Amino acid sequence: MESVLKTIAAATPKPAQDELRSQLVSAGIPAPAVEVSASKTPTGLDVDAIEAAARLDKDCVMGEIRAGQVSVTVLPVLASGKCFVGDSR
């Protein structure tokens, strides 16, 4: 997750949701395990940060790109079986 996000952030400090999802799946993360936050607000503005998660057993590998910088952490899967609360199409 971290190496993929760093590669993306180096090329595009504010990647689009679909681009980020595609790159994570291309890196070998199964598509059903990938969750990505919105890259635009409801009014069409760029978000300050975009987050991605990959479910791995009972953990979620969570990554964030903010202003071209990457941070990654591991958190437990939510009771819903997802990493994010709400819609992360």
PDB file of N, CA, C and O in Angstrom:
ATOM      1  N   MET A   1       0.834  -1.185   0.000  1.00  0.00           N
ATOM      2  CA  MET A   1       0.000   0.000   0.000  1.00  0.00           C
ATOM      3  C   MET A   1       0.879   1.248   0.000  1.00  0.00           C
ATOM      4  O   MET A   1       0.673   2.153  -0.809  1.00  0.00           O
ATOM      5  N   GLU A   2       1.851   1.299   0.898  1.00  0.00           N
ATOM      6  CA  GLU A   2       2.668   2.499   1.023  1.00  0.00           C
ATOM      7  C   GLU A   2       3.439   2.799  -0.260  1.00  0.00           C
ATOM      8  O   GLU A   2       3.471   3.948  -0.702  1.00  0.00           O
ATOM      9  N   SER A   3       4.058   1.791  -0.860  1.00  0.00           N
ATOM     10  CA  SER A   3       4.849   2.043  -2.066  1.00  0.00           C
ATOM     11  C   SER A   3       3.966   2.473  -3.231  1.00  0.00           C
ATOM     12  O   SER A   3       4.362   3.327  -4.024  1.00  0.00           O
ATOM     13  N   VAL A   4       2.778   1.895  -3.342  1.00  0.00           N
ATOM     14  CA  VAL A   4       1.848   2.291  -4.407  1.00  0.00           C
ATOM     15  C   VAL A   4       1.402   3.732  -4.200  1.00  0.00           C
ATOM     16  O   VAL A   4       1.384   4.518  -5.148  1.00  0.00           O
ATOM     17  N   LEU A   5       1.044   4.083  -2.977  1.00  0.00           N
ATOM     18  CA  LEU A   5       0.594   5.450  -2.702  1.00  0.00           C
ATOM     19  C   LEU A   5       1.710   6.468  -2.931  1.00  0.00           C
ATOM     20  O   LEU A   5       1.456   7.557  -3.445  1.00  0.00           O
ATOM     21  N   LYS A   6       2.932   6.125  -2.556  1.00  0.00           N
ATOM     22  CA  LYS A   6       4.045   7.049  -2.787  1.00  0.00           C
ATOM     23  C   LYS A   6       4.291   7.262  -4.271  1.00  0.00           C
ATOM     24  O   LYS A   6       4.589   8.379  -4.696  1.00  0.00           O
ATOM     25  N   THR A   7       4.171   6.213  -5.059  1.00  0.00           N
ATOM     26  CA  THR A   7       4.336   6.336  -6.508  1.00  0.00           C
ATOM     27  C   THR A   7       3.258   7.233  -7.098  1.00  0.00           C
ATOM     28  O   THR A   7       3.541   8.100  -7.925  1.00  0.00           O
ATOM     29  N   ILE A   8       2.019   7.018  -6.667  1.00  0.00           N
ATOM     30  CA  ILE A   8       0.903   7.836  -7.153  1.00  0.00           C
ATOM     31  C   ILE A   8       1.079   9.285  -6.726  1.00  0.00           C
ATOM     32  O   ILE A   8       0.925  10.195  -7.541  1.00  0.00           O
ATOM     33  N   ALA A   9       1.402   9.507  -5.454  1.00  0.00           N
ATOM     34  CA  ALA A   9       1.542  10.869  -4.926  1.00  0.00           C
ATOM     35  C   ALA A   9       2.667  11.630  -5.619  1.00  0.00           C
ATOM     36  O   ALA A   9       2.571  12.843  -5.804  1.00  0.00           O
ATOM     37  N   ALA A  10       3.727  10.932  -6.000  1.00  0.00           N
ATOM     38  CA  ALA A  10       4.841  11.591  -6.696  1.00  0.00           C
ATOM     39  C   ALA A  10       4.402  12.092  -8.069  1.00  0.00           C
ATOM     40  O   ALA A  10       4.857  13.137  -8.535  1.00  0.00           O
ATOM     41  N   ALA A  11       3.521  11.342  -8.704  1.00  0.00           N
ATOM     42  CA  ALA A  11       3.047  11.731 -10.043  1.00  0.00           C
ATOM     43  C   ALA A  11       1.871  12.692  -9.982  1.00  0.00           C
ATOM     44  O   ALA A  11       1.759  13.601 -10.805  1.00  0.00           O
ATOM     45  N   THR A  12       0.980  12.485  -8.989  1.00  0.00           N
ATOM     46  CA  THR A  12      -0.243  13.276  -8.868  1.00  0.00           C
ATOM     47  C   THR A  12      -0.532  13.506  -7.398  1.00  0.00           C
ATOM     48  O   THR A  12      -1.076  12.614  -6.746  1.00  0.00           O
ATOM     49  N   PRO A  13      -0.191  14.671  -6.843  1.00  0.00           N
ATOM     50  CA  PRO A  13      -0.409  14.921  -5.416  1.00  0.00           C
ATOM     51  C   PRO A  13      -1.883  14.842  -4.980  1.00  0.00           C
ATOM     52  O   PRO A  13      -2.169  14.634  -3.801  1.00  0.00           O
ATOM     53  N   LYS A  14      -2.818  15.010  -5.934  1.00  0.00           N
ATOM     54  CA  LYS A  14      -4.255  14.914  -5.640  1.00  0.00           C
ATOM     55  C   LYS A  14      -4.901  13.968  -6.656  1.00  0.00           C
ATOM     56  O   LYS A  14      -5.572  14.424  -7.581  1.00  0.00           O
ATOM     57  N   PRO A  15      -4.703  12.648  -6.491  1.00  0.00           N
ATOM     58  CA  PRO A  15      -5.243  11.705  -7.467  1.00  0.00           C
ATOM     59  C   PRO A  15      -6.765  11.590  -7.385  1.00  0.00           C
ATOM     60  O   PRO A  15      -7.364  11.861  -6.344  1.00  0.00           O
ATOM     61  N   ALA A  16      -7.376  11.186  -8.490  1.00  0.00           N
ATOM     62  CA  ALA A  16      -8.811  10.952  -8.532  1.00  0.00           C
ATOM     63  C   ALA A  16      -9.129   9.596  -7.913  1.00  0.00           C
ATOM     64  O   ALA A  16      -8.289   8.695  -7.904  1.00  0.00           O
ATOM     65  N   GLN A  17     -10.329   9.460  -7.403  1.00  0.00           N
ATOM     66  CA  GLN A  17     -10.775   8.240  -6.740  1.00  0.00           C
ATOM     67  C   GLN A  17     -10.586   7.009  -7.636  1.00  0.00           C
ATOM     68  O   GLN A  17     -10.017   6.010  -7.196  1.00  0.00           O
ATOM     69  N   ASP A  18     -11.055   7.071  -8.879  1.00  0.00           N
ATOM     70  CA  ASP A  18     -10.954   5.927  -9.790  1.00  0.00           C
ATOM     71  C   ASP A  18      -9.506   5.582 -10.118  1.00  0.00           C
ATOM     72  O   ASP A  18      -9.153   4.408 -10.228  1.00  0.00           O
ATOM     73  N   GLU A  19      -8.671   6.602 -10.273  1.00  0.00           N
ATOM     74  CA  GLU A  19      -7.252   6.385 -10.553  1.00  0.00           C
ATOM     75  C   GLU A  19      -6.582   5.648  -9.395  1.00  0.00           C
ATOM     76  O   GLU A  19      -5.823   4.703  -9.607  1.00  0.00           O
ATOM     77  N   LEU A  20      -6.866   6.083  -8.186  1.00  0.00           N
ATOM     78  CA  LEU A  20      -6.270   5.466  -7.001  1.00  0.00           C
ATOM     79  C   LEU A  20      -6.722   4.014  -6.872  1.00  0.00           C
ATOM     80  O   LEU A  20      -5.902   3.129  -6.627  1.00  0.00           O
ATOM     81  N   ARG A  21      -8.009   3.767  -7.033  1.00  0.00           N
ATOM     82  CA  ARG A  21      -8.544   2.403  -6.957  1.00  0.00           C
ATOM     83  C   ARG A  21      -7.887   1.516  -8.014  1.00  0.00           C
ATOM     84  O   ARG A  21      -7.462   0.401  -7.714  1.00  0.00           O
ATOM     85  N   SER A  22      -7.806   2.001  -9.227  1.00  0.00           N
ATOM     86  CA  SER A  22      -7.218   1.240 -10.329  1.00  0.00           C
ATOM     87  C   SER A  22      -5.771   0.871 -10.058  1.00  0.00           C
ATOM     88  O   SER A  22      -5.363  -0.261 -10.316  1.00  0.00           O
ATOM     89  N   GLN A  23      -4.991   1.808  -9.543  1.00  0.00           N
ATOM     90  CA  GLN A  23      -3.577   1.562  -9.255  1.00  0.00           C
ATOM     91  C   GLN A  23      -3.401   0.521  -8.147  1.00  0.00           C
ATOM     92  O   GLN A  23      -2.493  -0.307  -8.212  1.00  0.00           O
ATOM     93  N   LEU A  24      -4.259   0.561  -7.144  1.00  0.00           N
ATOM     94  CA  LEU A  24      -4.164  -0.415  -6.054  1.00  0.00           C
ATOM     95  C   LEU A  24      -4.513  -1.824  -6.547  1.00  0.00           C
ATOM     96  O   LEU A  24      -3.865  -2.800  -6.171  1.00  0.00           O
ATOM     97  N   VAL A  25      -5.532  -1.913  -7.381  1.00  0.00           N
ATOM     98  CA  VAL A  25      -5.915  -3.209  -7.947  1.00  0.00           C
ATOM     99  C   VAL A  25      -4.818  -3.703  -8.888  1.00  0.00           C
ATOM    100  O   VAL A  25      -4.490  -4.889  -8.886  1.00  0.00           O
ATOM    101  N   SER A  26      -4.252  -2.810  -9.687  1.00  0.00           N
ATOM    102  CA  SER A  26      -3.150  -3.192 -10.587  1.00  0.00           C
ATOM    103  C   SER A  26      -1.932  -3.683  -9.813  1.00  0.00           C
ATOM    104  O   SER A  26      -1.151  -4.485 -10.325  1.00  0.00           O
ATOM    105  N   ALA A  27      -1.769  -3.204  -8.582  1.00  0.00           N
ATOM    106  CA  ALA A  27      -0.640  -3.620  -7.747  1.00  0.00           C
ATOM    107  C   ALA A  27      -0.878  -4.986  -7.100  1.00  0.00           C
ATOM    108  O   ALA A  27       0.004  -5.519  -6.427  1.00  0.00           O
ATOM    109  N   GLY A  28      -2.067  -5.549  -7.304  1.00  0.00           N
ATOM    110  CA  GLY A  28      -2.332  -6.888  -6.802  1.00  0.00           C
ATOM    111  C   GLY A  28      -3.301  -6.989  -5.647  1.00  0.00           C
ATOM    112  O   GLY A  28      -3.542  -8.088  -5.147  1.00  0.00           O
ATOM    113  N   ILE A  29      -3.861  -5.885  -5.209  1.00  0.00           N
ATOM    114  CA  ILE A  29      -4.852  -5.936  -4.140  1.00  0.00           C
ATOM    115  C   ILE A  29      -6.186  -6.313  -4.772  1.00  0.00           C
ATOM    116  O   ILE A  29      -6.617  -5.649  -5.715  1.00  0.00           O
ATOM    117  N   PRO A  30      -6.852  -7.354  -4.286  1.00  0.00           N
ATOM    118  CA  PRO A  30      -8.124  -7.764  -4.880  1.00  0.00           C
ATOM    119  C   PRO A  30      -9.157  -6.627  -4.839  1.00  0.00           C
ATOM    120  O   PRO A  30      -9.336  -5.984  -3.805  1.00  0.00           O
ATOM    121  N   ALA A  31      -9.823  -6.390  -5.952  1.00  0.00           N
ATOM    122  CA  ALA A  31     -10.779  -5.289  -6.064  1.00  0.00           C
ATOM    123  C   ALA A  31     -11.822  -5.263  -4.949  1.00  0.00           C
ATOM    124  O   ALA A  31     -12.124  -4.184  -4.439  1.00  0.00           O
ATOM    125  N   PRO A  32     -12.391  -6.414  -4.546  1.00  0.00           N
ATOM    126  CA  PRO A  32     -13.392  -6.353  -3.476  1.00  0.00           C
ATOM    127  C   PRO A  32     -12.832  -5.908  -2.125  1.00  0.00           C
ATOM    128  O   PRO A  32     -13.596  -5.507  -1.246  1.00  0.00           O
ATOM    129  N   ALA A  33     -11.523  -5.973  -1.947  1.00  0.00           N
ATOM    130  CA  ALA A  33     -10.897  -5.587  -0.677  1.00  0.00           C
ATOM    131  C   ALA A  33     -10.520  -4.114  -0.631  1.00  0.00           C
ATOM    132  O   ALA A  33     -10.112  -3.613   0.418  1.00  0.00           O
ATOM    133  N   VAL A  34     -10.652  -3.407  -1.762  1.00  0.00           N
ATOM    134  CA  VAL A  34     -10.209  -2.009  -1.850  1.00  0.00           C
ATOM    135  C   VAL A  34     -11.373  -1.051  -1.598  1.00  0.00           C
ATOM    136  O   VAL A  34     -12.453  -1.205  -2.169  1.00  0.00           O
ATOM    137  N   GLU A  35     -11.142  -0.074  -0.745  1.00  0.00           N
ATOM    138  CA  GLU A  35     -12.082   1.023  -0.511  1.00  0.00           C
ATOM    139  C   GLU A  35     -11.309   2.324  -0.695  1.00  0.00           C
ATOM    140  O   GLU A  35     -10.173   2.446  -0.235  1.00  0.00           O
ATOM    141  N   VAL A  36     -11.929   3.300  -1.372  1.00  0.00           N
ATOM    142  CA  VAL A  36     -11.276   4.584  -1.628  1.00  0.00           C
ATOM    143  C   VAL A  36     -12.276   5.696  -1.343  1.00  0.00           C
ATOM    144  O   VAL A  36     -13.431   5.627  -1.764  1.00  0.00           O
ATOM    145  N   SER A  37     -11.829   6.714  -0.631  1.00  0.00           N
ATOM    146  CA  SER A  37     -12.700   7.849  -0.326  1.00  0.00           C
ATOM    147  C   SER A  37     -12.897   8.707  -1.575  1.00  0.00           C
ATOM    148  O   SER A  37     -12.211   8.533  -2.582  1.00  0.00           O
ATOM    149  N   ALA A  38     -13.829   9.618  -1.488  1.00  0.00           N
ATOM    150  CA  ALA A  38     -14.120  10.533  -2.599  1.00  0.00           C
ATOM    151  C   ALA A  38     -12.946  11.479  -2.825  1.00  0.00           C
ATOM    152  O   ALA A  38     -12.258  11.878  -1.886  1.00  0.00           O
ATOM    153  N   SER A  39     -12.734  11.829  -4.092  1.00  0.00           N
ATOM    154  CA  SER A  39     -11.671  12.778  -4.425  1.00  0.00           C
ATOM    155  C   SER A  39     -12.223  14.180  -4.683  1.00  0.00           C
ATOM    156  O   SER A  39     -11.462  15.133  -4.852  1.00  0.00           O
ATOM    157  N   LYS A  40     -13.534  14.297  -4.712  1.00  0.00           N
ATOM    158  CA  LYS A  40     -14.208  15.589  -4.899  1.00  0.00           C
ATOM    159  C   LYS A  40     -15.295  15.747  -3.856  1.00  0.00           C
ATOM    160  O   LYS A  40     -15.906  14.765  -3.435  1.00  0.00           O
ATOM    161  N   THR A  41     -15.538  16.980  -3.438  1.00  0.00           N
ATOM    162  CA  THR A  41     -16.646  17.268  -2.527  1.00  0.00           C
ATOM    163  C   THR A  41     -17.948  17.250  -3.335  1.00  0.00           C
ATOM    164  O   THR A  41     -17.906  17.241  -4.565  1.00  0.00           O
ATOM    165  N   PRO A  42     -19.093  17.246  -2.665  1.00  0.00           N
ATOM    166  CA  PRO A  42     -20.365  17.288  -3.388  1.00  0.00           C
ATOM    167  C   PRO A  42     -20.512  18.523  -4.285  1.00  0.00           C
ATOM    168  O   PRO A  42     -21.301  18.508  -5.230  1.00  0.00           O
ATOM    169  N   THR A  43     -19.760  19.587  -3.998  1.00  0.00           N
ATOM    170  CA  THR A  43     -19.832  20.800  -4.828  1.00  0.00           C
ATOM    171  C   THR A  43     -18.751  20.827  -5.910  1.00  0.00           C
ATOM    172  O   THR A  43     -18.610  21.825  -6.617  1.00  0.00           O
ATOM    173  N   GLY A  44     -17.978  19.726  -6.045  1.00  0.00           N
ATOM    174  CA  GLY A  44     -16.997  19.623  -7.125  1.00  0.00           C
ATOM    175  C   GLY A  44     -15.593  20.096  -6.800  1.00  0.00           C
ATOM    176  O   GLY A  44     -14.736  20.125  -7.683  1.00  0.00           O
ATOM    177  N   LEU A  45     -15.340  20.464  -5.563  1.00  0.00           N
ATOM    178  CA  LEU A  45     -13.996  20.905  -5.182  1.00  0.00           C
ATOM    179  C   LEU A  45     -13.111  19.697  -4.870  1.00  0.00           C
ATOM    180  O   LEU A  45     -13.615  18.640  -4.492  1.00  0.00           O
ATOM    181  N   ASP A  46     -11.793  19.850  -5.028  1.00  0.00           N
ATOM    182  CA  ASP A  46     -10.860  18.798  -4.631  1.00  0.00           C
ATOM    183  C   ASP A  46     -10.882  18.658  -3.115  1.00  0.00           C
ATOM    184  O   ASP A  46     -10.982  19.653  -2.398  1.00  0.00           O
ATOM    185  N   VAL A  47     -10.790  17.428  -2.626  1.00  0.00           N
ATOM    186  CA  VAL A  47     -10.699  17.206  -1.181  1.00  0.00           C
ATOM    187  C   VAL A  47      -9.279  17.508  -0.711  1.00  0.00           C
ATOM    188  O   VAL A  47      -8.348  17.514  -1.516  1.00  0.00           O
ATOM    189  N   ASP A  48      -9.113  17.756   0.571  1.00  0.00           N
ATOM    190  CA  ASP A  48      -7.785  18.020   1.133  1.00  0.00           C
ATOM    191  C   ASP A  48      -6.924  16.769   1.151  1.00  0.00           C
ATOM    192  O   ASP A  48      -5.705  16.841   0.995  1.00  0.00           O
ATOM    193  N   ALA A  49      -7.571  15.609   1.345  1.00  0.00           N
ATOM    194  CA  ALA A  49      -6.847  14.338   1.400  1.00  0.00           C
ATOM    195  C   ALA A  49      -7.742  13.246   0.828  1.00  0.00           C
ATOM    196  O   ALA A  49      -8.966  13.309   0.936  1.00  0.00           O
ATOM    197  N   ILE A  50      -7.119  12.255   0.224  1.00  0.00           N
ATOM    198  CA  ILE A  50      -7.850  11.089  -0.247  1.00  0.00           C
ATOM    199  C   ILE A  50      -7.300   9.884   0.500  1.00  0.00           C
ATOM    200  O   ILE A  50      -6.093   9.768   0.711  1.00  0.00           O
ATOM    201  N   GLU A  51      -8.195   8.993   0.894  1.00  0.00           N
ATOM    202  CA  GLU A  51      -7.789   7.827   1.671  1.00  0.00           C
ATOM    203  C   GLU A  51      -8.160   6.552   0.934  1.00  0.00           C
ATOM    204  O   GLU A  51      -9.131   6.504   0.180  1.00  0.00           O
ATOM    205  N   ALA A  52      -7.364   5.531   1.170  1.00  0.00           N
ATOM    206  CA  ALA A  52      -7.621   4.219   0.600  1.00  0.00           C
ATOM    207  C   ALA A  52      -7.433   3.183   1.696  1.00  0.00           C
ATOM    208  O   ALA A  52      -6.658   3.376   2.633  1.00  0.00           O
ATOM    209  N   ALA A  53      -8.156   2.086   1.557  1.00  0.00           N
ATOM    210  CA  ALA A  53      -8.037   1.001   2.526  1.00  0.00           C
ATOM    211  C   ALA A  53      -8.044  -0.324   1.791  1.00  0.00           C
ATOM    212  O   ALA A  53      -8.708  -0.480   0.767  1.00  0.00           O
ATOM    213  N   ALA A  54      -7.304  -1.265   2.322  1.00  0.00           N
ATOM    214  CA  ALA A  54      -7.298  -2.631   1.809  1.00  0.00           C
ATOM    215  C   ALA A  54      -7.549  -3.562   2.990  1.00  0.00           C
ATOM    216  O   ALA A  54      -6.783  -3.582   3.953  1.00  0.00           O
ATOM    217  N   ARG A  55      -8.627  -4.330   2.902  1.00  0.00           N
ATOM    218  CA  ARG A  55      -8.972  -5.264   3.969  1.00  0.00           C
ATOM    219  C   ARG A  55      -8.076  -6.496   3.872  1.00  0.00           C
ATOM    220  O   ARG A  55      -7.913  -7.080   2.801  1.00  0.00           O
ATOM    221  N   LEU A  56      -7.503  -6.880   5.004  1.00  0.00           N
ATOM    222  CA  LEU A  56      -6.637  -8.054   5.073  1.00  0.00           C
ATOM    223  C   LEU A  56      -7.001  -8.808   6.340  1.00  0.00           C
ATOM    224  O   LEU A  56      -6.577  -8.438   7.435  1.00  0.00           O
ATOM    225  N   ASP A  57      -7.786  -9.866   6.190  1.00  0.00           N
ATOM    226  CA  ASP A  57      -8.306 -10.634   7.325  1.00  0.00           C
ATOM    227  C   ASP A  57      -9.093  -9.716   8.259  1.00  0.00           C
ATOM    228  O   ASP A  57     -10.122  -9.172   7.861  1.00  0.00           O
ATOM    229  N   LYS A  58      -8.626  -9.537   9.489  1.00  0.00           N
ATOM    230  CA  LYS A  58      -9.348  -8.713  10.462  1.00  0.00           C
ATOM    231  C   LYS A  58      -8.761  -7.314  10.591  1.00  0.00           C
ATOM    232  O   LYS A  58      -9.089  -6.576  11.521  1.00  0.00           O
ATOM    233  N   ASP A  59      -7.897  -6.958   9.658  1.00  0.00           N
ATOM    234  CA  ASP A  59      -7.258  -5.641   9.688  1.00  0.00           C
ATOM    235  C   ASP A  59      -7.547  -4.868   8.403  1.00  0.00           C
ATOM    236  O   ASP A  59      -7.880  -5.447   7.369  1.00  0.00           O
ATOM    237  N   CYS A  60      -7.414  -3.564   8.495  1.00  0.00           N
ATOM    238  CA  CYS A  60      -7.503  -2.671   7.348  1.00  0.00           C
ATOM    239  C   CYS A  60      -6.183  -1.909   7.255  1.00  0.00           C
ATOM    240  O   CYS A  60      -5.771  -1.248   8.207  1.00  0.00           O
ATOM    241  N   VAL A  61      -5.537  -2.006   6.121  1.00  0.00           N
ATOM    242  CA  VAL A  61      -4.347  -1.197   5.869  1.00  0.00           C
ATOM    243  C   VAL A  61      -4.876   0.106   5.276  1.00  0.00           C
ATOM    244  O   VAL A  61      -5.389   0.134   4.157  1.00  0.00           O
ATOM    245  N   MET A  62      -4.741   1.179   6.047  1.00  0.00           N
ATOM    246  CA  MET A  62      -5.292   2.483   5.674  1.00  0.00           C
ATOM    247  C   MET A  62      -4.167   3.396   5.208  1.00  0.00           C
ATOM    248  O   MET A  62      -3.146   3.533   5.882  1.00  0.00           O
ATOM    249  N   GLY A  63      -4.362   4.019   4.051  1.00  0.00           N
ATOM    250  CA  GLY A  63      -3.378   4.948   3.536  1.00  0.00           C
ATOM    251  C   GLY A  63      -4.022   6.269   3.176  1.00  0.00           C
ATOM    252  O   GLY A  63      -5.195   6.318   2.807  1.00  0.00           O
ATOM    253  N   GLU A  64      -3.256   7.336   3.282  1.00  0.00           N
ATOM    254  CA  GLU A  64      -3.761   8.678   2.982  1.00  0.00           C
ATOM    255  C   GLU A  64      -2.737   9.435   2.162  1.00  0.00           C
ATOM    256  O   GLU A  64      -1.535   9.358   2.416  1.00  0.00           O
ATOM    257  N   ILE A  65      -3.232  10.171   1.169  1.00  0.00           N
ATOM    258  CA  ILE A  65      -2.399  11.119   0.421  1.00  0.00           C
ATOM    259  C   ILE A  65      -2.940  12.505   0.726  1.00  0.00           C
ATOM    260  O   ILE A  65      -4.102  12.806   0.452  1.00  0.00           O
ATOM    261  N   ARG A  66      -2.078  13.353   1.299  1.00  0.00           N
ATOM    262  CA  ARG A  66      -2.450  14.735   1.637  1.00  0.00           C
ATOM    263  C   ARG A  66      -1.304  15.631   1.193  1.00  0.00           C
ATOM    264  O   ARG A  66      -0.183  15.516   1.689  1.00  0.00           O
ATOM    265  N   ALA A  67      -1.590  16.513   0.264  1.00  0.00           N
ATOM    266  CA  ALA A  67      -0.583  17.449  -0.256  1.00  0.00           C
ATOM    267  C   ALA A  67       0.667  16.713  -0.746  1.00  0.00           C
ATOM    268  O   ALA A  67       1.787  17.187  -0.556  1.00  0.00           O
ATOM    269  N   GLY A  68       0.468  15.556  -1.376  1.00  0.00           N
ATOM    270  CA  GLY A  68       1.581  14.802  -1.928  1.00  0.00           C
ATOM    271  C   GLY A  68       2.337  13.946  -0.933  1.00  0.00           C
ATOM    272  O   GLY A  68       3.272  13.238  -1.308  1.00  0.00           O
ATOM    273  N   GLN A  69       1.942  14.000   0.346  1.00  0.00           N
ATOM    274  CA  GLN A  69       2.585  13.204   1.395  1.00  0.00           C
ATOM    275  C   GLN A  69       1.726  11.976   1.709  1.00  0.00           C
ATOM    276  O   GLN A  69       0.497  12.036   1.662  1.00  0.00           O
ATOM    277  N   VAL A  70       2.385  10.873   2.026  1.00  0.00           N
ATOM    278  CA  VAL A  70       1.688   9.613   2.280  1.00  0.00           C
ATOM    279  C   VAL A  70       1.854   9.198   3.733  1.00  0.00           C
ATOM    280  O   VAL A  70       2.939   9.305   4.305  1.00  0.00           O
ATOM    281  N   SER A  71       0.770   8.725   4.316  1.00  0.00           N
ATOM    282  CA  SER A  71       0.848   8.096   5.635  1.00  0.00           C
ATOM    283  C   SER A  71       0.033   6.811   5.576  1.00  0.00           C
ATOM    284  O   SER A  71      -0.988   6.740   4.892  1.00  0.00           O
ATOM    285  N   VAL A  72       0.493   5.799   6.299  1.00  0.00           N
ATOM    286  CA  VAL A  72      -0.156   4.482   6.297  1.00  0.00           C
ATOM    287  C   VAL A  72      -0.233   3.980   7.732  1.00  0.00           C
ATOM    288  O   VAL A  72       0.697   4.165   8.517  1.00  0.00           O
ATOM    289  N   THR A  73      -1.345   3.347   8.062  1.00  0.00           N
ATOM    290  CA  THR A  73      -1.534   2.746   9.376  1.00  0.00           C
ATOM    291  C   THR A  73      -2.396   1.499   9.232  1.00  0.00           C
ATOM    292  O   THR A  73      -3.007   1.283   8.185  1.00  0.00           O
ATOM    293  N   VAL A  74      -2.447   0.693  10.260  1.00  0.00           N
ATOM    294  CA  VAL A  74      -3.282  -0.502  10.280  1.00  0.00           C
ATOM    295  C   VAL A  74      -4.305  -0.353  11.395  1.00  0.00           C
ATOM    296  O   VAL A  74      -3.960  -0.051  12.538  1.00  0.00           O
ATOM    297  N   LEU A  75      -5.581  -0.570  11.044  1.00  0.00           N
ATOM    298  CA  LEU A  75      -6.684  -0.466  11.999  1.00  0.00           C
ATOM    299  C   LEU A  75      -7.543  -1.721  11.901  1.00  0.00           C
ATOM    300  O   LEU A  75      -7.481  -2.424  10.892  1.00  0.00           O
ATOM    301  N   PRO A  76      -8.343  -2.019  12.921  1.00  0.00           N
ATOM    302  CA  PRO A  76      -9.212  -3.192  12.840  1.00  0.00           C
ATOM    303  C   PRO A  76     -10.379  -2.969  11.873  1.00  0.00           C
ATOM    304  O   PRO A  76     -10.839  -1.844  11.677  1.00  0.00           O
ATOM    305  N   VAL A  77     -10.841  -4.062  11.279  1.00  0.00           N
ATOM    306  CA  VAL A  77     -12.032  -4.016  10.424  1.00  0.00           C
ATOM    307  C   VAL A  77     -13.227  -3.624  11.289  1.00  0.00           C
ATOM    308  O   VAL A  77     -13.321  -4.034  12.446  1.00  0.00           O
ATOM    309  N   LEU A  78     -14.137  -2.833  10.728  1.00  0.00           N
ATOM    310  CA  LEU A  78     -15.346  -2.427  11.448  1.00  0.00           C
ATOM    311  C   LEU A  78     -16.320  -3.597  11.551  1.00  0.00           C
ATOM    312  O   LEU A  78     -16.178  -4.589  10.835  1.00  0.00           O
ATOM    313  N   ALA A  79     -17.293  -3.486  12.425  1.00  0.00           N
ATOM    314  CA  ALA A  79     -18.302  -4.539  12.608  1.00  0.00           C
ATOM    315  C   ALA A  79     -19.049  -4.837  11.303  1.00  0.00           C
ATOM    316  O   ALA A  79     -19.556  -5.943  11.116  1.00  0.00           O
ATOM    317  N   SER A  80     -19.114  -3.865  10.416  1.00  0.00           N
ATOM    318  CA  SER A  80     -19.786  -4.041   9.122  1.00  0.00           C
ATOM    319  C   SER A  80     -18.983  -4.907   8.165  1.00  0.00           C
ATOM    320  O   SER A  80     -19.489  -5.321   7.122  1.00  0.00           O
ATOM    321  N   GLY A  81     -17.715  -5.185   8.522  1.00  0.00           N
ATOM    322  CA  GLY A  81     -16.840  -5.929   7.620  1.00  0.00           C
ATOM    323  C   GLY A  81     -16.093  -5.021   6.664  1.00  0.00           C
ATOM    324  O   GLY A  81     -15.345  -5.498   5.811  1.00  0.00           O
ATOM    325  N   LYS A  82     -16.286  -3.725   6.795  1.00  0.00           N
ATOM    326  CA  LYS A  82     -15.647  -2.735   5.934  1.00  0.00           C
ATOM    327  C   LYS A  82     -14.568  -1.981   6.708  1.00  0.00           C
ATOM    328  O   LYS A  82     -14.436  -2.123   7.924  1.00  0.00           O
ATOM    329  N   CYS A  83     -13.804  -1.179   5.974  1.00  0.00           N
ATOM    330  CA  CYS A  83     -12.790  -0.332   6.597  1.00  0.00           C
ATOM    331  C   CYS A  83     -13.296   1.089   6.792  1.00  0.00           C
ATOM    332  O   CYS A  83     -12.887   1.772   7.731  1.00  0.00           O
ATOM    333  N   PHE A  84     -14.189   1.540   5.906  1.00  0.00           N
ATOM    334  CA  PHE A  84     -14.740   2.895   5.972  1.00  0.00           C
ATOM    335  C   PHE A  84     -16.181   2.855   6.462  1.00  0.00           C
ATOM    336  O   PHE A  84     -16.900   1.883   6.232  1.00  0.00           O
ATOM    337  N   VAL A  85     -16.589   3.911   7.133  1.00  0.00           N
ATOM    338  CA  VAL A  85     -17.983   4.112   7.462  1.00  0.00           C
ATOM    339  C   VAL A  85     -18.589   4.866   6.293  1.00  0.00           C
ATOM    340  O   VAL A  85     -18.025   5.866   5.848  1.00  0.00           O
ATOM    341  N   GLY A  86     -19.711   4.412   5.792  1.00  0.00           N
ATOM    342  CA  GLY A  86     -20.377   5.125   4.702  1.00  0.00           C
ATOM    343  C   GLY A  86     -19.958   4.611   3.334  1.00  0.00           C
ATOM    344  O   GLY A  86     -19.344   3.552   3.207  1.00  0.00           O
ATOM    345  N   ASP A  87     -20.302   5.378   2.325  1.00  0.00           N
ATOM    346  CA  ASP A  87     -20.118   5.000   0.924  1.00  0.00           C
ATOM    347  C   ASP A  87     -18.700   5.286   0.469  1.00  0.00           C
ATOM    348  O   ASP A  87     -18.204   6.400   0.634  1.00  0.00           O
ATOM    349  N   SER A  88     -18.049   4.289  -0.101  1.00  0.00           N
ATOM    350  CA  SER A  88     -16.699   4.485  -0.639  1.00  0.00           C
ATOM    351  C   SER A  88     -16.579   3.841  -2.008  1.00  0.00           C
ATOM    352  O   SER A  88     -15.602   3.150  -2.296  1.00  0.00           O
ATOM    353  N   ARG A  89     -17.564   4.069  -2.841  1.00  0.00           N
ATOM    354  CA  ARG A  89     -17.583   3.464  -4.177  1.00  0.00           C
ATOM    355  C   ARG A  89     -16.289   3.706  -4.821  1.00  0.00           C
ATOM    356  O   ARG A  89     -16.078   3.284  -5.958  1.00  0.00           O
TER     357      ARG A  89
END
